[in-house]
Amino acid sequence: MKTLLLLTHSHDTQRQLNDVLGQQATVVLLTPPTEPGREAFDKLFATWLRMADGVFLDGASLGETARWAIESLAAAETRAPVVIMVRLTATQQRVYPLPGGWLVLADTELFDRARETIARCFELRDAQARLKHLEDFRARQPNAPSVPRAPAEPVAIAYRYREALKNLSILLGQRRDRATLLAEFTRWLRELLGISRLALLTGTKELTVVASAGLRADVVKHLRLNADSGLAGYLAREGRVLRRAALTEPWTFADATLIAREFELLGTEAAVPMLDHEQQLRGVLALGEKITGEALAGEELELVYHLLEQLARTLHHLELLEQIETQQRFFTEVLAGVQTGVLIVGPDQRLAGLNRRGAELLGVTSGDATGHPLSILPACVADVVFETLRTGQRVQQRALTLPRGERVLGLSVSRVESGRGSVAVALVDDWTELKRQEMAEQAAQDKEFFTRVAYRLSHELKNSLVSIKIFGQLLPERYQEKDFREQFSNIVVSEVNRVDVLVNNLTFFSQPLGLVQEELSLSEVLEACLGNVTREFARKQTATLIAMGETAPDHAAGTPVIIVKRNFGHRAARVTVDRIRLIQAVEHVLRNAVQSMPHDGRLLVSTADAPATDFPDGRLPVDGAVRVEVQDTGEGIALDLLPRVTEPFVTTRNVGVGLGLTIVKKIVERHSGRLVIDSLLGQGTKVTLLLPVRRQPHLEDQLTLQAARGSSAAELFAGAAD
């Protein structure tokens, strides 16, 4: 591709020229001098003209300074033909004398019309350059060998190979930045070969001088080699060394003229390609003659070729390393700015990383943390991280309270397998304010709950006391009546039992529900519940429960017969629950199911592994969960009442006070589970208890810890009752 220098003050001219030339030439915009006189233009053309294939002088935009530009350009000396194009006004064409051979365009002429004219000028310039190069070659032919070689002894060459590779391995093995490495490589290579000048050029589309010795400063600063043509294009295509003297037949080289001119600009006699592992050109090393005046031998150029291969590999590795370091800096800066703490622990149980937020949350100095053992962390955090690192068991959003209750953290830990072994990655969030808000909301809900309870309690107690009071007032008058005494006794006992049950249930809500967690067989717990409920209804003679396939006993006549079917399909051998509370919840559900079937019925008690869709966020608890379903064929629940059946004092029967399902819901949720009730009026009800296999953290753990500080639910109830 040609290089065209453009001198203009018009952006429109630059745009149009780029559009017209397209792929023919690279337009280099030069800033025209503003001071009057020809000296500045002489200096400008001396620097740039020998590197260009053509010059476009926009005299119409330069104004008065165009005169000095034309005079300077006419007097400039070039070693190769240069296409010169000027765009002038009609007045400028009459006033300024123009040398022959220049292409003159009027300022009113469209660039599109001049496209073919400009192309012919470049073709003519190439033909003239080829002819001049051929004449120069013929003039040198009698006096110069076609490919000069310097004799070298095989033993000396082999020794220099070994020494060069040894020294190069030391040079490339040291960590340096790219510019320093290239500068030291060229200095070392110049001393090794004893050459007068050399230049290393690198780049992708354009190659520029990145390290040199013995070259003029203006050449180093302004020289550009197009990667697709000339010297770089030839080396990229052929992938082998090129000597300047090898241009014996210029017509056999597509870019012979351009290659010769680039050799001349560099002042060198040979060019060696620097190829990467994919045989792509990464650079060009141009070498001059030795300081003794001898040409470089073929073995020496071969050595340089292989040394450049090593340099290309080193540069590639250096680029990869820089990319890795850039990515590391990027991730470090990102992690430093995020509001989630990030903690990394290596297989040696030492901290491999801790961002600023993590250090702040854990009370650790981030600058001193890396390399320290886990003991530098708070014990509650270190224990969880160690357990995950040891077992691989993932921990997700576990609430931890730091010593002295200063801060509540949310901790998630995963184990990642890396090339260096297992690594634990922990994410730490500050849940302190969130937990405070949750506890405040819980306290407000408790206060509202106990306000409603106090109102309903007073109503229920009043109803019981009214019955007892009426019978107490009638007792002196009707004491002698046996039927009255029996009725009085039954009413008093019934109402006292009703009050006793009410008080016992209210005691359940009077303080945070502390759980005694233990590993139990879920099947055994359910069998115990069925046994207790069966005996309870048999003792009261209100219902008879029998297993499927059994026959009801004779004494069961007159009571509803409930056929019980068991289907235990869960896979977890044991679950972590509070035995007493779970039995209490399941028996409440079983009791409600039996009472809803006054005219015989079927009761199905089944278990299964809970899928993720059973939970609102679609995510199972750690170690999974189980489903416990109790399904009856009873009276069912009306659709409008179904959403409220777990509220206090809501009941579908004329017996009880309506706190059973409220208690069941609280027990299940205290186990971090869910209670789901489905029912159709007249067809039956299915109650599902979703329970995690392992204990999960719960907000009420905090309430239990703070009960001794005066924030218990009992005190909230007392305040509401007042």
C-alpha positions in Angstrom: 0.0 0.0 0.0 1.3 3.5 -0.9 1.9 6.3 1.6 0.6 9.7 0.6 1.5 12.9 2.6 -1.3 15.4 2.8 -0.9 19.1 3.7 -4.2 20.8 4.2 -6.2 23.0 6.5 -9.5 21.4 5.3 -11.1 18.4 7.0 -13.3 18.0 4.0 -10.3 17.6 1.7 -8.9 14.9 3.9 -12.2 13.0 4.0 -12.7 13.2 0.3 -9.2 12.1 -0.4 -9.6 9.1 1.9 -12.8 8.1 0.1 -11.3 8.4 -3.3 -8.1 6.5 -2.7 -9.7 3.7 -0.7 -7.3 0.9 -0.5 -4.7 2.4 -2.8 -2.8 4.5 -0.3 -2.5 5.4 3.4 -3.1 9.1 3.9 -0.8 10.7 6.5 -1.9 14.2 7.5 0.9 16.6 8.2 0.4 19.8 10.0 1.5 22.7 7.7 3.8 25.3 9.4 2.1 28.5 10.2 5.1 30.8 10.4 6.0 32.7 7.1 9.0 31.5 5.2 10.3 28.5 3.4 12.6 27.2 6.1 9.9 25.4 8.1 8.7 23.6 4.9 12.2 22.5 4.0 12.6 20.9 7.5 9.2 19.2 7.2 9.9 17.7 3.8 13.4 16.6 4.7 11.9 14.5 7.5 8.9 13.0 5.7 9.5 13.0 1.9 11.9 10.1 1.7 9.3 7.9 3.5 6.4 8.7 1.1 5.2 7.6 -2.3 3.4 10.8 -3.0 2.5 14.2 -1.7 -0.9 16.0 -2.0 -0.5 19.8 -1.4 -3.9 21.5 -0.9 -2.8 25.0 -1.8 -6.3 26.3 -1.9 -6.7 25.8 1.8 -3.1 26.8 2.7 -3.5 30.3 1.3 -0.4 32.5 1.1 1.8 29.8 2.7 1.2 27.6 -0.4 3.9 29.6 -2.2 6.7 28.5 0.2 5.4 24.9 0.3 5.6 24.7 -3.5 9.1 26.2 -3.6 10.3 23.8 -0.9 8.7 20.8 -2.6 10.2 21.7 -6.0 13.7 22.0 -4.5 13.5 18.8 -2.4 15.7 15.9 -3.5 14.4 12.4 -3.4 16.1 9.2 -4.1 13.0 7.6 -5.6 10.3 9.1 -7.8 7.6 10.7 -5.8 4.1 11.5 -7.1 3.3 15.2 -6.4 -0.3 16.5 -6.6 -1.3 20.1 -6.0 -4.8 21.5 -5.7 -4.8 25.3 -6.5 -7.2 28.1 -7.2 -7.1 29.7 -10.7 -5.2 32.7 -9.3 -2.6 30.4 -7.7 -2.0 28.5 -10.9 -1.3 31.8 -12.7 1.0 33.3 -10.0 3.0 30.3 -8.8 5.5 28.6 -11.2 5.0 24.8 -11.1 7.6 22.2 -12.2 6.7 19.8 -15.0 5.4 16.4 -14.1 3.2 17.5 -11.2 -0.5 16.7 -11.2 -2.4 20.0 -10.9 -6.1 19.9 -9.8 -8.4 22.9 -9.8 -10.1 23.7 -6.5 -13.4 23.4 -8.3 -12.6 19.9 -9.7 -14.3 16.9 -8.0 -12.0 14.3 -6.5 -14.0 11.5 -8.1 -13.1 12.7 -11.6 -9.4 12.7 -10.6 -9.5 9.1 -9.3 -8.1 7.5 -12.5 -5.6 10.3 -13.0 -4.2 9.8 -9.5 -4.0 6.0 -10.1 -2.0 6.5 -13.4 0.4 8.8 -11.6 1.2 6.1 -9.0 1.6 3.5 -11.7 4.0 5.8 -13.6 5.9 6.5 -10.4 6.3 2.7 -9.8 7.5 2.1 -13.3 10.1 4.9 -12.9 11.2 3.5 -9.6 11.7 0.0 -11.1 13.7 1.4 -14.0 15.9 3.4 -11.7 16.5 0.4 -9.4 17.4 -1.8 -12.4 19.9 0.8 -13.7 21.5 1.0 -10.2 21.7 -2.8 -10.1 23.4 -3.0 -13.5 25.8 -0.3 -12.5 26.9 -2.3 -9.4 26.8 -5.8 -11.0 30.5 -5.9 -12.2 31.8 -5.0 -8.7 29.6 -6.9 -6.2 28.8 -10.5 -5.6 25.2 -11.5 -5.8 25.0 -12.8 -2.2 27.9 -11.8 -0.1 29.0 -14.3 2.5 31.7 -14.0 5.1 33.8 -17.2 5.7 33.4 -18.7 9.1 35.0 -21.7 10.8 32.4 -24.4 11.8 33.9 -24.8 15.3 33.8 -21.1 15.9 30.2 -20.9 14.7 29.1 -23.8 16.9 30.8 -22.2 19.9 29.0 -18.9 19.2 25.7 -20.8 18.9 26.1 -22.3 22.4 27.3 -19.0 23.9 24.5 -17.1 22.3 21.8 -19.5 23.5 23.2 -19.5 27.0 23.3 -15.7 27.2 19.9 -15.4 25.7 18.4 -17.9 28.2 19.7 -15.7 31.0 18.4 -12.5 29.3 15.0 -13.9 28.6 14.7 -15.7 32.0 14.7 -12.4 33.8 11.5 -10.5 34.4 11.4 -7.3 32.5 8.9 -5.1 30.9 8.5 -5.3 27.1 10.4 -2.1 26.2 13.4 -2.9 28.4 13.5 -6.5 27.1 13.6 -5.4 23.5 16.2 -2.7 24.1 18.5 -5.1 25.9 18.0 -7.8 23.3 19.0 -5.5 20.5 22.0 -4.2 22.4 23.1 -7.7 23.2 22.6 -8.9 19.6 24.6 -5.9 18.3 27.5 -6.7 20.5 27.3 -10.4 19.7 27.4 -9.9 15.9 29.5 -6.7 15.9 27.2 -4.9 13.5 27.0 -1.2 12.8 23.3 -0.7 13.0 20.1 -2.6 13.5 16.4 -1.9 14.0 13.7 -4.1 15.5 10.2 -3.2 14.3 6.9 -4.7 15.7 3.2 -4.2 15.2 0.1 -5.7 13.5 -1.1 -3.5 10.6 1.8 -1.1 10.8 5.3 -1.9 12.1 7.2 0.7 14.0 10.7 0.8 15.4 10.6 -0.3 19.1 14.4 -0.8 19.6 17.4 0.3 17.4 21.0 1.1 17.4 22.9 3.3 14.9 19.8 4.7 13.2 19.0 8.4 12.8 16.4 9.7 15.3 14.0 11.0 12.7 13.9 7.6 10.9 13.2 5.9 14.2 10.5 8.4 15.0 8.6 8.5 11.7 9.3 5.2 9.8 6.3 3.0 9.3 6.3 -0.4 7.5 3.0 -1.7 6.1 2.4 -5.3 7.3 0.9 -6.3 3.9 3.4 -4.9 1.5 7.1 -4.1 1.1 9.7 -5.6 3.4 7.2 -6.7 6.1 4.8 -8.2 3.5 7.5 -10.2 1.9 8.8 -11.6 5.2 5.3 -12.5 6.3 4.6 -14.4 3.1 8.0 -16.1 2.7 8.9 -16.5 6.4 12.7 -16.5 5.6 15.7 -14.1 5.7 16.0 -11.5 3.0 19.3 -9.9 2.0 19.3 -6.5 0.2 21.7 -7.9 -2.3 19.3 -10.7 -3.2 17.2 -8.1 -5.1 19.2 -9.0 -8.2 16.2 -9.1 -10.5 13.8 -6.4 -9.3 11.0 -7.6 -11.7 10.7 -10.9 -9.8 9.7 -9.1 -6.6 6.1 -7.7 -6.5 7.3 -4.9 -4.1 10.9 -4.8 -5.1 11.0 -1.0 -5.4 9.3 -0.5 -2.0 11.6 -3.1 -0.4 14.7 -1.4 -1.8 13.5 2.0 -0.6 12.8 0.6 2.9 16.2 -1.0 3.1 17.7 2.3 2.0 15.7 4.2 4.7 16.9 1.8 7.4 20.4 1.7 6.1 20.5 -2.1 6.5 21.6 -5.0 4.3 19.4 -7.9 5.7 16.0 -8.4 7.3 15.0 -11.4 9.5 11.4 -12.2 10.3 10.3 -12.7 13.9 7.6 -15.4 13.8 5.4 -16.6 16.6 4.4 -20.2 17.4 1.7 -19.9 14.7 4.2 -18.7 12.1 2.6 -15.3 12.1 4.9 -12.3 11.6 5.3 -10.4 14.9 8.2 -8.2 13.9 11.1 -7.5 11.6 14.8 -7.3 12.5 16.8 -5.2 10.0 20.6 -5.7 10.2 23.4 -3.6 8.8 26.9 -4.7 7.9 29.5 -5.6 10.5 31.7 -2.8 11.8 34.6 -4.5 10.0 32.7 -3.9 6.7 32.0 -7.6 6.1 28.5 -8.9 5.3 26.8 -11.2 7.8 27.3 -14.9 7.1 24.5 -17.3 6.4 25.1 -19.2 9.6 24.9 -15.9 11.6 21.6 -15.0 10.0 20.3 -18.4 10.7 21.3 -17.9 14.4 19.5 -14.6 14.5 16.4 -16.3 13.0 16.3 -18.8 15.8 17.1 -16.2 18.4 14.1 -14.2 17.2 11.9 -17.3 17.6 12.9 -17.5 21.3 12.2 -13.7 21.6 8.8 -14.1 20.0 7.9 -16.9 22.5 9.1 -14.7 25.4 7.0 -11.8 24.2 4.0 -14.0 23.9 4.4 -15.3 27.4 5.0 -11.8 28.6 1.7 -10.7 27.0 -0.1 -13.6 28.6 1.4 -12.7 31.9 0.4 -9.1 31.5 -3.1 -10.1 30.6 -3.3 -12.3 33.7 -1.9 -9.5 35.9 -4.4 -7.1 34.3 -7.3 -9.4 35.0 -6.0 -10.0 38.6 -5.8 -6.2 39.1 -9.3 -5.8 37.6 -10.8 -8.5 39.9 -8.9 -7.2 42.9 -10.3 -3.7 42.2 -13.8 -5.1 41.7 -13.7 -7.2 44.9 -12.3 -4.2 46.8 -15.3 -2.2 45.8 -18.2 -4.7 46.3 -20.2 -4.5 49.5 -20.0 -8.3 50.0 -17.0 -9.7 51.9 -15.0 -12.3 49.9 -12.8 -14.7 51.7 -10.5 -17.4 50.1 -8.8 -20.1 52.1 -6.3 -22.4 50.5 -5.7 -26.2 51.0 -3.2 -25.4 53.7 -6.0 -23.7 55.8 -4.4 -20.3 55.4 -6.0 -17.2 54.0 -5.3 -16.8 50.3 -7.4 -13.7 49.8 -9.6 -11.2 51.7 -11.1 -8.1 50.2 -11.6 -4.8 52.0 -15.2 -5.4 52.9 -14.5 -8.8 54.3 -11.7 -7.5 56.5 -14.1 -4.8 57.8 -16.9 -7.3 58.6 -14.6 -9.9 60.2 -12.5 -7.3 62.1 -9.3 -8.3 60.3 -6.6 -6.0 58.9 -6.7 -6.9 55.2 -3.1 -6.0 54.5 -1.9 -8.5 57.2 -4.4 -11.3 56.5 -3.0 -13.1 53.5 -1.0 -16.1 54.6 -2.3 -16.2 58.1 -4.1 -19.3 59.5 -7.8 -19.6 60.0 -7.4 -18.8 63.6 -7.1 -15.1 62.7 -10.8 -15.1 61.9 -13.7 -15.2 64.5 -14.1 -18.7 65.8 -17.7 -19.1 64.5 -16.6 -18.2 61.0 -13.4 -20.2 61.0 -15.3 -23.4 62.1 -17.8 -23.2 59.3 -15.1 -22.5 56.6 -12.9 -25.4 58.0 -15.8 -27.8 57.9 -16.6 -26.9 54.3 -13.0 -27.2 53.3 -12.8 -30.6 55.0 -16.1 -32.2 53.9 -17.0 -30.2 50.8 -20.5 -29.6 52.3 -21.8 -26.3 51.0 -23.1 -23.7 53.4 -25.7 -21.2 52.1 -26.6 -18.0 53.9 -26.0 -19.2 57.4 -26.6 -16.6 60.1 -23.7 -16.2 62.6 -23.5 -13.8 65.5 -20.0 -12.5 66.3 -18.8 -12.5 69.9 -20.5 -10.0 72.2 -23.4 -9.8 69.7 -21.8 -6.9 67.9 -22.7 -8.0 64.4 -24.8 -10.6 62.7 -23.3 -12.0 59.5 -24.7 -14.1 56.6 -22.1 -16.7 55.6 -22.1 -18.8 52.4 -19.2 -21.2 51.8 -18.3 -23.5 48.9 -15.4 -25.7 48.1 -13.7 -25.3 44.7 -11.2 -27.8 43.3 -8.2 -26.1 41.8 -4.8 -27.2 40.4 -3.3 -26.6 43.9 -6.0 -28.5 45.8 -9.3 -27.7 47.4 -10.0 -24.0 48.1 -12.8 -22.6 50.2 -14.6 -19.5 48.9 -16.8 -17.7 51.4 -19.1 -14.7 50.9 -19.9 -12.6 54.0 -22.8 -10.2 54.2 -23.7 -7.8 57.1 -27.1 -8.9 58.3 -27.1 -6.8 61.5 -29.5 -4.2 60.3 -31.6 -6.7 58.5 -32.0 -8.8 61.6 -32.8 -5.8 63.6 -35.5 -4.9 61.2 -36.8 -8.5 61.2 -36.8 -8.7 65.0 -38.6 -5.3 65.1 -41.2 -6.6 62.6 -41.4 -9.9 64.6 -41.9 -7.9 67.8 -44.6 -5.8 66.2 -46.3 -8.9 64.9 -46.1 -10.5 68.3 -47.6 -7.4 69.9 -50.5 -7.4 67.5 -50.9 -11.2 68.0 -51.0 -11.0 71.7 -53.3 -8.0 71.6 -55.8 -10.1 69.7 -55.1 -13.1 72.0 -55.8 -10.9 75.1 -59.1 -9.8 73.6 -60.1 -13.3 72.6 -58.9 -14.7 75.9 -61.0 -12.3 77.9 -64.0 -13.3 75.8 -63.4 -17.0 76.2 -62.8 -16.8 79.9 -65.9 -14.7 80.3 -68.0 -17.3 78.5 -66.7 -20.1 80.7 -67.1 -18.1 83.9 -70.7 -17.0 82.9 -71.7 -20.7 82.7 -70.0 -21.6 86.0 -71.5 -18.5 87.6 -75.1 -19.3 86.5 -74.9 -22.8 87.7 -73.2 -21.6 90.9 -76.2 -19.2 91.6 -78.7 -22.0 91.0 -76.8 -24.5 93.1 -78.4 -23.6 96.6 -81.9 -23.8 95.2 -81.5 -27.0 93.1 -78.8 -28.9 95.0 -81.2 -31.7 95.9 -81.9 -32.4 92.2 -79.7 -35.2 91.0 -79.9 -34.3 87.3 -78.9 -30.7 88.1 -75.9 -31.8 90.2 -74.7 -34.0 87.4 -75.2 -31.3 84.8 -73.5 -28.8 87.1 -70.5 -31.1 87.6 -70.2 -31.8 83.8 -70.4 -28.0 82.9 -67.8 -27.0 85.6 -65.4 -29.8 84.6 -65.9 -29.0 80.8 -65.4 -25.3 81.2 -62.4 -25.7 83.5 -60.8 -28.1 81.0 -61.6 -25.6 78.3 -59.8 -22.8 80.2 -57.0 -25.2 81.1 -56.4 -26.0 77.4 -56.6 -22.3 76.5 -54.0 -21.4 79.2 -51.7 -24.2 78.1 -51.9 -23.1 74.5 -51.3 -19.5 75.4 -48.2 -20.6 77.4 -46.9 -22.0 74.1 -46.9 -18.5 72.7 -45.7 -16.7 75.8 -42.0 -16.9 75.0 -39.6 -17.7 72.1 -39.9 -21.3 71.2 -36.6 -23.0 72.1 -36.0 -26.3 70.3 -34.0 -29.3 71.6 -32.6 -30.6 68.3 -31.8 -34.3 68.0 -31.4 -36.8 65.2 -34.5 -39.1 65.0 -36.1 -41.6 62.7 -39.0 -39.8 61.1 -40.9 -43.1 60.6 -40.7 -43.9 64.3 -42.0 -40.4 65.3 -45.0 -40.8 62.9 -45.8 -44.3 64.2 -45.6 -42.9 67.8 -48.0 -40.1 66.9 -50.5 -42.5 65.2 -50.3 -44.8 68.3 -51.0 -41.9 70.7 -54.0 -40.6 68.7 -55.4 -44.1 68.3 -55.4 -44.7 72.0 -56.7 -41.2 72.8 -59.9 -41.6 70.6 -60.3 -45.2 71.9 -60.2 -44.0 75.5 -62.8 -41.3 74.8 -64.8 -43.8 72.7 -65.3 -41.1 70.0 -63.5 -42.9 67.1 -61.8 -46.2 66.2 -58.6 -46.1 64.1 -57.5 -49.4 62.4 -54.9 -50.2 59.9 -55.8 -51.0 56.3 -56.8 -54.7 56.1 -57.8 -55.0 59.8 -61.3 -55.5 61.1 -62.9 -53.1 63.6 -63.3 -54.6 67.1 -66.8 -55.3 68.5 -66.6 -52.5 71.1 -66.1 -50.0 68.3 -69.8 -50.3 67.3 -71.5 -46.9 67.3 -68.3 -44.9 66.8 -66.8 -43.8 63.4 -64.2 -46.2 62.0 -61.2 -44.6 60.5 -59.0 -46.8 58.2 -55.3 -45.7 58.4 -52.9 -46.2 55.5 -49.2 -45.6 55.8 -46.8 -44.9 52.9 -43.4 -43.8 54.0 -41.2 -43.1 51.0 -38.6 -40.6 52.2 -34.9 -41.6 51.8 -33.3 -39.7 54.7 -32.6 -42.2 57.5 -32.8 -39.6 60.2 -33.9 -36.0 60.5 -32.8 -33.3 63.0 -35.9 -32.1 64.9 -37.3 -31.4 68.3 -39.0 -34.7 69.2 -41.6 -33.3 71.6 -42.6 -30.3 69.4 -42.8 -32.4 66.2 -45.0 -35.0 68.0 -47.2 -32.1 69.3 -47.6 -30.7 65.7 -48.3 -34.1 64.0 -50.8 -35.1 66.7 -52.7 -31.8 66.3 -53.0 -32.5 62.5 -54.0 -36.2 63.1 -56.6 -35.2 65.7 -58.1 -32.6 63.4 -58.3 -35.1 60.5 -60.1 -37.8 62.7 -62.5 -35.2 64.1 -63.4 -34.1 60.5 -64.7 -37.6 59.7 -67.8 -38.2 62.0 -69.2 -40.9 59.8 -66.2 -43.2 59.1 -63.4 -42.4 56.6 -59.9 -43.0 55.4 -56.7 -41.4 56.7 -53.5 -41.5 54.6 -50.1 -40.7 56.3 -47.3 -40.6 53.7 -43.8 -39.2 53.4 -41.5 -38.4 50.4 -38.4 -36.3 49.5 -39.4 -32.7 49.0 -38.6 -31.2 45.5 -37.2 -27.7 45.2 -40.5 -26.4 43.9 -42.0 -26.9 47.3 -40.1 -23.9 48.5 -40.9 -20.3 47.4 -37.4 -19.5 46.2 -37.1 -22.8 44.3 -34.1 -23.8 46.5 -33.9 -26.7 48.8 -32.3 -26.4 52.3 -28.9 -27.9 52.7 -29.1 -31.7 52.8 -32.7 -31.6 51.4 -36.1 -31.7 53.0 -39.0 -34.2 53.5 -42.7 -34.0 52.9 -45.1 -35.3 55.6 -48.7 -35.5 54.3 -51.8 -36.2 56.3 -54.9 -36.6 54.0 -58.4 -37.4 55.2 -61.8 -37.9 53.5 -63.6 -35.6 56.0 -65.9 -32.6 55.7 -63.2 -30.3 54.2 -62.9 -26.6 54.6 -64.8 -23.8 52.9 -62.7 -21.9 50.3 -63.2 -18.5 51.9 -62.1 -19.9 55.3 -59.1 -21.9 54.0 -56.5 -18.9 54.0 -57.4 -18.1 57.7 -57.4 -21.6 59.3 -53.9 -21.0 60.8 -55.0 -17.8 62.5 -55.7 -17.9 66.3 -59.2 -18.8 67.3 -60.3 -19.7 63.8 -62.0 -23.2 63.8 -64.4 -25.1 61.6 -65.9 -27.1 64.6 -68.0 -26.3 67.6 -65.3 -27.8 69.9 -61.8 -26.4 70.7 -60.6 -22.9 70.8 -59.0 -22.7 67.4 -55.3 -22.6 68.3 -54.2 -26.0 67.1 -53.2 -25.2 63.6 -51.7 -21.9 64.8 -49.4 -24.0 67.0 -48.6 -26.4 64.2 -47.6 -23.6 61.9 -45.3 -22.1 64.5 -43.6 -25.4 65.2 -43.1 -26.2 61.5 -41.8 -22.7 60.7 -39.5 -22.8 63.8 -37.9 -25.8 62.2 -37.4 -23.6 59.0 -40.1 -25.6 57.3 -43.5 -24.8 55.7 -47.1 -25.7 56.4 -49.4 -26.2 53.4 -53.1 -26.9 53.6 -55.3 -27.9 50.6 -59.0 -28.7 51.0 -62.3 -29.1 49.1 -65.5 -28.7 51.0 -67.2 -32.1 51.3 -64.2 -34.1 49.9 -61.5 -33.9 52.5 -58.3 -32.0 53.5 -54.6 -32.6 52.9 -52.1 -31.1 55.3 -48.4 -31.0 54.2 -45.5 -30.5 56.6 -42.3 -29.6 54.8 -39.3 -30.1 57.1 -35.5 -29.7 56.4 -33.5 -32.8 57.0 -30.9 -30.8 58.9 -31.3 -27.9 61.3 -31.4 -24.5 59.6 -30.8 -21.1 61.2 -33.9 -19.2 62.2 -34.6 -15.6 63.3 -36.1 -16.9 66.6 -32.7 -18.2 67.6 -31.8 -14.5 68.1 -35.0 -13.9 70.0 -34.2 -16.8 72.3 -30.7 -15.4 73.0 -32.2 -12.0 73.8 -35.0 -13.3 75.9 -32.9 -12.8 79.0 -32.4 -9.1 78.0 -36.0 -8.2 78.4 -37.2 -8.6 74.9 -39.1 -11.9 75.3 -42.5 -12.5 73.8 -43.9 -13.0 77.3 -43.1 -9.3 78.1 -44.6 -8.3 74.8 -47.8 -10.2 75.8 -47.8 -8.6 79.2 -47.5 -5.1 77.6 -50.4 -5.9 75.2 -52.6 -7.2 78.0 -52.1 -4.1 80.0 
